[in-house]
Amino acid sequence: MPSASKAFMLSWHNANRALNTPLPAQTARHGADFSADEIISPLDERVIASASEAMEAGQTHYVDVPGIGPLREALADYLNRAGGSAYEAGNIIVTAGMQEARFLTIQKIGELFDSIGVPAVAHPGARKALGVRRRNIVSLPVDSARGYLPAIDGIAAALAEGCRLLYLESPSRLSGAAYTADEVAAISQLVGEHDAAVIWDQGLAPWIDGDYNSLAALESTPTRVAALSDGWPGMGLSSWFLGAIAAPADWIPAMQSQKQIMAICTATATQYAALEAGQIYNERRDERLAQMRRQREGALHAAAAAGLEVVAGAALNILALRAGAGGEAALAKLRESGADGAHFGAPDTVRLTISNAAAAALRDATEKETE
């Protein structure tokens, strides 16, 4: 490639704000890091053994691009149990983490539509994927009182104006807020009325303390929804980069082809490790949720003492905070090491991944403010 062409491409990339959007780390880099997308979780010895056995058995070669059959079946079952959907193995693509899942759906499903509606507050990975090519992006207004979820009225307005593809997070990747059953039903009705489609990020659903409502579970929408999910969160696999797309069968080939061009397939040994993680997930989930409840409670008490306002959210693994009365200094301190809400589209907010370290950081911010 001529030097002039390389210089042009580098210049174009550097000028593209969306492509240069900072991403939260996939997993915590150390015990005191509470800005990552996923909590630190030790790998079960059985998961490690499964990966080792797969490599010793020669499972280091290319496999089916969408993933090994048993894992796709296990992921379909996992998503169906969590969200009430009815996916089969043929609806699943195993991805190298959530960002690849965002990229494939936004690029390939996005090609089928003239525009895409995206929440004004969303995971920065979505904006990064949108920045790859020029497209008509419709900003969906969010309700700060509802954890920055797009308001139903705003979704209806976008669809009425001709937008036929929506990108939605439930739970929100910033706050953990999730749509209620009535709200999901309203979205489903709107999508059906306008013959629209949805990319639905439900990756944080397993951290909901209670029932979860998935758009993919309703009769009027399963053929119009691509659901994105992490692979068994809390099992220690986040740093192994494993996620999933569940989509209508006619949407799969284009994404599968693009994945093959990008990366051939997701690492084979990782897939066998994930298969083992899925088999022991249920025995670990209740323990992890109980731990999250305790850690979140400690963080909530510390946030109140620091003069911080908690943004509404139902997922136990993250906590979004705004400055309340007298909490500006504490928020500024947290912003130094927390996931800055500005990257999500909410500059007055920070997001903490729940851990004992997060509560300690909140207490530390309070002490420094009162010194």
C-alpha positions as CSV (number, residue, x, y, z in Angstrom):
1,M,0.0,0.0,0.0
2,P,1.4,3.4,-0.9
3,S,2.6,5.6,2.0
4,A,0.1,8.3,1.0
5,S,-2.7,5.8,1.4
6,K,-1.4,4.7,4.8
7,A,-1.1,8.3,5.9
8,F,-4.7,9.0,4.8
9,M,-6.0,6.0,6.7
10,L,-4.2,6.9,9.9
11,S,-5.3,10.5,9.6
12,W,-8.9,9.3,9.1
13,H,-8.8,7.0,12.0
14,N,-7.2,9.6,14.4
15,A,-10.0,12.0,13.5
16,N,-12.8,9.5,14.1
17,R,-14.0,10.2,17.6
18,A,-16.1,7.1,17.7
19,L,-13.3,4.7,16.7
20,N,-11.1,6.3,19.4
21,T,-13.7,5.9,22.2
22,P,-12.0,4.4,25.3
23,L,-13.3,1.0,26.3
24,P,-13.5,-0.2,29.9
25,A,-11.2,-3.2,30.4
26,Q,-12.9,-6.5,29.8
27,T,-11.9,-7.7,33.2
28,A,-10.4,-6.2,36.3
29,R,-6.7,-5.8,36.0
30,H,-6.0,-6.2,39.7
31,G,-8.0,-6.5,43.0
32,A,-8.3,-2.7,43.4
33,D,-9.6,-2.1,39.9
34,F,-13.4,-1.5,39.9
35,S,-13.7,0.1,36.5
36,A,-13.9,-3.1,34.4
37,D,-16.8,-4.6,32.6
38,E,-16.7,-7.8,34.6
39,I,-15.8,-8.7,38.2
40,I,-12.7,-10.7,39.1
41,S,-13.8,-14.4,39.5
42,P,-11.4,-17.3,40.1
43,L,-11.5,-20.0,37.6
44,D,-12.9,-23.3,38.9
45,E,-10.3,-26.1,38.7
46,R,-12.7,-28.1,36.5
47,V,-12.7,-25.3,33.9
48,I,-9.0,-25.2,33.8
49,A,-8.8,-28.9,33.5
50,S,-11.2,-28.9,30.6
51,A,-9.1,-26.4,28.7
52,S,-6.0,-28.4,29.3
53,E,-7.6,-31.7,28.3
54,A,-8.9,-30.1,25.1
55,M,-5.4,-28.9,24.1
56,E,-3.8,-32.3,25.0
57,A,-6.4,-34.0,22.8
58,G,-5.3,-31.8,19.9
59,Q,-8.2,-29.3,20.0
60,T,-5.9,-26.5,18.8
61,H,-7.1,-26.4,15.2
62,Y,-9.8,-24.4,13.4
63,V,-13.4,-25.5,14.2
64,D,-16.8,-24.5,12.9
65,V,-16.8,-20.7,12.7
66,P,-20.0,-20.3,14.7
67,G,-18.6,-22.5,17.5
68,I,-18.4,-26.2,18.5
69,G,-21.9,-27.8,18.5
70,P,-22.1,-28.8,22.2
71,L,-21.2,-25.2,23.3
72,R,-23.8,-23.7,20.9
73,E,-26.4,-26.1,22.4
74,A,-25.4,-25.2,25.9
75,L,-25.5,-21.4,25.2
76,A,-29.0,-21.8,23.6
77,D,-30.2,-23.6,26.7
78,Y,-28.6,-21.0,29.0
79,L,-30.2,-18.1,27.2
80,N,-33.6,-19.9,27.1
81,R,-33.5,-20.5,30.8
82,A,-32.4,-17.0,31.7
83,G,-34.8,-15.1,29.3
84,G,-37.6,-17.4,28.3
85,S,-36.5,-17.5,24.7
86,A,-36.6,-20.6,22.4
87,Y,-33.3,-20.6,20.7
88,E,-31.6,-23.6,19.1
89,A,-28.0,-24.3,18.4
90,G,-28.4,-23.0,14.8
91,N,-29.4,-19.6,16.2
92,I,-26.1,-19.2,18.1
93,I,-22.7,-17.8,17.1
94,V,-19.9,-18.0,19.7
95,T,-17.9,-14.8,19.8
96,A,-14.6,-13.7,21.1
97,G,-16.2,-11.6,23.8
98,M,-18.9,-9.0,23.9
99,Q,-17.2,-6.4,21.7
100,E,-17.0,-8.9,18.8
101,A,-20.7,-9.6,19.3
102,R,-21.5,-5.9,19.2
103,F,-19.4,-5.4,16.1
104,L,-20.9,-8.3,14.1
105,T,-24.5,-7.4,14.9
106,I,-24.1,-3.7,14.3
107,Q,-22.2,-4.2,11.0
108,K,-24.0,-7.0,9.4
109,I,-27.6,-6.5,10.7
110,G,-27.0,-2.8,10.3
111,E,-26.4,-3.4,6.5
112,L,-30.1,-4.4,6.2
113,F,-31.4,-1.0,7.3
114,D,-31.1,2.6,6.4
115,S,-30.6,3.8,10.0
116,I,-30.1,2.6,13.6
117,G,-31.5,3.9,16.8
118,V,-29.0,4.0,19.6
119,P,-29.5,5.2,23.2
120,A,-27.9,8.5,24.1
121,V,-26.3,6.6,27.0
122,A,-24.8,3.2,26.0
123,H,-21.7,1.1,26.3
124,P,-18.8,2.8,24.5
125,G,-18.2,-0.4,22.6
126,A,-21.4,0.2,20.6
127,R,-20.2,3.7,19.6
128,K,-16.8,2.2,18.6
129,A,-18.5,-0.4,16.4
130,L,-20.7,2.3,14.8
131,G,-17.7,4.4,14.0
132,V,-16.3,1.9,11.4
133,R,-18.5,3.2,8.6
134,R,-20.8,6.1,7.9
135,R,-24.4,5.5,8.8
136,N,-27.5,7.3,9.9
137,I,-27.6,7.1,13.7
138,V,-30.8,8.1,15.5
139,S,-30.2,9.1,19.1
140,L,-32.8,7.7,21.5
141,P,-33.4,10.0,24.5
142,V,-32.9,8.3,27.8
143,D,-34.6,8.7,31.2
144,S,-32.1,9.5,33.9
145,A,-34.7,8.5,36.6
146,R,-34.9,5.1,35.0
147,G,-31.2,4.4,35.0
148,Y,-30.6,6.0,31.6
149,L,-32.8,3.5,29.7
150,P,-34.3,4.9,26.5
151,A,-37.9,6.1,27.2
152,I,-40.7,4.1,25.4
153,D,-42.0,7.4,23.9
154,G,-38.6,8.1,22.4
155,I,-38.4,4.6,20.9
156,A,-41.9,5.1,19.4
157,A,-40.9,8.4,17.9
158,A,-37.8,7.0,16.3
159,L,-39.8,4.2,14.8
160,A,-42.6,6.5,13.6
161,E,-39.9,8.6,11.8
162,G,-38.7,5.6,9.8
163,C,-35.9,4.1,12.0
164,R,-36.2,0.3,11.6
165,L,-33.3,-1.0,13.7
166,L,-32.8,-0.4,17.4
167,Y,-29.8,-1.1,19.6
168,L,-31.0,-1.5,23.2
169,E,-29.3,-2.6,26.5
170,S,-31.4,-4.2,29.2
171,P,-29.9,-4.2,31.7
172,S,-28.1,-1.0,30.9
173,R,-24.3,-1.4,30.8
174,L,-23.9,1.8,32.8
175,S,-26.5,1.5,35.5
176,G,-27.8,-2.1,35.5
177,A,-31.4,-0.8,35.0
178,A,-33.7,-3.2,33.1
179,Y,-37.0,-2.8,31.4
180,T,-40.1,-4.2,33.2
181,A,-42.3,-6.8,31.7
182,D,-44.8,-4.1,30.6
183,E,-42.1,-2.0,29.0
184,V,-40.7,-5.0,27.1
185,A,-44.2,-5.8,25.9
186,A,-44.6,-2.2,24.8
187,I,-41.3,-2.3,22.9
188,S,-42.3,-5.7,21.3
189,Q,-45.6,-4.2,20.1
190,L,-43.9,-1.2,18.6
191,V,-41.3,-3.4,16.8
192,G,-44.1,-5.5,15.4
193,E,-46.2,-2.6,14.3
194,H,-43.3,-1.0,12.4
195,D,-41.8,-4.2,11.0
196,A,-38.5,-3.2,12.8
197,A,-35.6,-5.2,14.3
198,V,-33.6,-5.0,17.5
199,I,-30.1,-5.8,18.7
200,W,-30.8,-6.5,22.3
201,D,-27.8,-6.6,24.8
202,Q,-28.9,-8.8,27.7
203,G,-25.4,-9.7,28.9
204,L,-26.0,-8.5,32.4
205,A,-29.3,-10.4,32.9
206,P,-27.7,-13.1,35.1
207,W,-26.9,-10.4,37.7
208,I,-30.5,-9.3,38.0
209,D,-31.8,-10.1,41.5
210,G,-35.2,-11.4,40.4
211,D,-37.0,-12.1,37.2
212,Y,-35.6,-10.9,33.9
213,N,-37.7,-9.8,30.9
214,S,-36.2,-10.5,27.5
215,L,-37.5,-9.1,24.3
216,A,-36.5,-12.3,22.5
217,A,-39.0,-14.3,24.6
218,L,-42.2,-12.6,23.2
219,E,-44.1,-14.2,20.4
220,S,-44.2,-11.1,18.2
221,T,-40.4,-10.5,18.3
222,P,-38.2,-13.6,18.3
223,T,-37.7,-13.4,14.5
224,R,-36.8,-9.7,14.8
225,V,-34.3,-9.8,17.7
226,A,-30.5,-10.6,18.0
227,A,-29.7,-11.1,21.6
228,L,-26.1,-10.5,22.9
229,S,-24.8,-12.2,25.9
230,D,-21.7,-12.8,27.9
231,G,-20.7,-16.4,28.4
232,W,-21.7,-17.4,31.9
233,P,-20.6,-14.3,33.8
234,G,-19.0,-14.7,37.2
235,M,-17.3,-18.0,36.1
236,G,-13.9,-16.3,35.5
237,L,-14.1,-16.5,31.7
238,S,-14.3,-12.8,31.0
239,S,-10.5,-12.5,30.4
240,W,-10.8,-15.4,27.9
241,F,-13.1,-13.3,25.7
242,L,-16.2,-15.4,25.2
243,G,-19.6,-14.2,24.3
244,A,-22.6,-15.2,22.2
245,I,-25.0,-13.9,19.6
246,A,-28.5,-15.5,19.4
247,A,-30.3,-14.5,16.3
248,P,-32.9,-15.5,13.7
249,A,-31.4,-18.2,11.4
250,D,-31.5,-15.9,8.3
251,W,-29.3,-13.3,10.0
252,I,-26.6,-15.9,10.9
253,P,-24.8,-16.5,7.6
254,A,-23.7,-12.9,7.1
255,M,-22.3,-12.6,10.6
256,Q,-20.7,-16.0,10.4
257,S,-19.0,-15.0,7.1
258,Q,-17.7,-11.7,8.6
259,K,-16.4,-13.5,11.7
260,Q,-14.5,-16.0,9.4
261,I,-12.9,-13.0,7.6
262,M,-12.0,-11.4,10.9
263,A,-10.8,-14.2,13.1
264,I,-11.6,-17.7,11.5
265,C,-13.1,-18.9,14.8
266,T,-13.1,-18.4,18.6
267,A,-10.2,-20.3,20.3
268,T,-11.1,-24.0,20.5
269,A,-9.7,-24.7,24.0
270,T,-11.6,-21.7,25.4
271,Q,-14.8,-23.2,24.0
272,Y,-14.3,-26.5,25.8
273,A,-13.5,-24.6,29.0
274,A,-16.7,-22.6,28.5
275,L,-18.7,-25.8,28.0
276,E,-17.5,-27.0,31.4
277,A,-18.2,-23.7,33.0
278,G,-21.8,-23.9,31.7
279,Q,-22.2,-27.4,33.3
280,I,-21.2,-26.1,36.8
281,Y,-22.7,-22.6,36.4
282,N,-25.9,-23.3,38.4
283,E,-24.1,-24.6,41.4
284,R,-22.0,-21.4,41.6
285,R,-24.6,-18.8,40.7
286,D,-26.5,-18.5,44.0
287,E,-23.2,-18.2,45.9
288,R,-22.0,-15.5,43.5
289,L,-25.3,-13.6,43.8
290,A,-25.2,-13.7,47.6
291,Q,-21.7,-12.4,47.6
292,M,-22.7,-9.6,45.2
293,R,-25.6,-8.6,47.5
294,R,-23.3,-8.3,50.4
295,Q,-20.7,-6.3,48.5
296,R,-23.3,-4.1,46.9
297,E,-24.9,-3.3,50.3
298,G,-21.5,-2.2,51.6
299,A,-21.0,0.0,48.6
300,L,-24.4,1.6,48.9
301,H,-23.8,2.5,52.5
302,A,-20.4,4.0,51.6
303,A,-21.9,5.9,48.7
304,A,-24.5,7.5,50.9
305,A,-21.9,8.5,53.4
306,A,-19.9,10.1,50.6
307,G,-22.9,12.2,49.5
308,L,-23.4,10.3,46.3
309,E,-26.7,9.6,44.5
310,V,-27.2,6.1,43.3
311,V,-28.6,5.8,39.8
312,A,-31.5,3.3,39.6
313,G,-30.3,-0.2,38.6
314,A,-31.2,-3.8,39.2
315,A,-28.1,-5.7,38.2
316,L,-26.0,-6.5,41.3
317,N,-22.6,-6.4,39.7
318,I,-22.4,-2.6,38.9
319,L,-23.2,0.6,40.6
320,A,-23.6,4.0,38.8
321,L,-23.3,7.1,40.9
322,R,-23.9,10.9,40.6
323,A,-22.9,13.7,42.9
324,G,-25.5,14.4,45.5
325,A,-25.3,17.2,48.1
326,G,-21.7,17.7,48.9
327,G,-20.5,14.7,46.9
328,E,-18.6,16.5,44.1
329,A,-15.2,15.8,45.5
330,A,-15.9,12.2,46.1
331,L,-17.2,11.8,42.6
332,A,-14.0,13.4,41.2
333,K,-11.9,11.1,43.2
334,L,-13.8,8.0,42.0
335,R,-13.5,9.2,38.4
336,E,-9.8,8.8,38.6
337,S,-10.1,5.0,38.8
338,G,-13.7,4.3,38.0
339,A,-15.3,3.9,34.6
340,D,-16.1,7.4,33.6
341,G,-19.7,7.8,32.6
342,A,-18.7,10.3,30.0
343,H,-17.6,7.4,27.7
344,F,-21.1,6.0,28.0
345,G,-22.7,9.4,27.3
346,A,-23.4,10.4,31.0
347,P,-20.5,12.8,32.0
348,D,-22.0,13.4,35.5
349,T,-21.8,9.7,36.3
350,V,-19.2,7.1,37.2
351,R,-19.7,3.3,37.1
352,L,-18.2,0.9,39.6
353,T,-17.9,-2.8,39.3
354,I,-19.1,-4.1,42.6
355,S,-16.4,-5.7,44.9
356,N,-15.0,-5.2,48.3
357,A,-12.5,-2.9,46.7
358,A,-15.3,-0.6,45.4
359,A,-16.7,-0.1,48.9
360,A,-13.2,0.6,50.2
361,A,-12.7,3.1,47.5
362,L,-15.9,4.9,48.3
363,R,-15.0,5.0,52.0
364,D,-11.5,6.3,51.0
365,A,-13.1,9.1,48.9
366,T,-15.3,10.0,51.9
367,E,-12.4,10.3,54.3
368,K,-10.4,12.4,51.9
369,E,-13.3,14.8,51.4
370,T,-13.6,15.3,55.2
371,E,-9.9,15.8,55.9
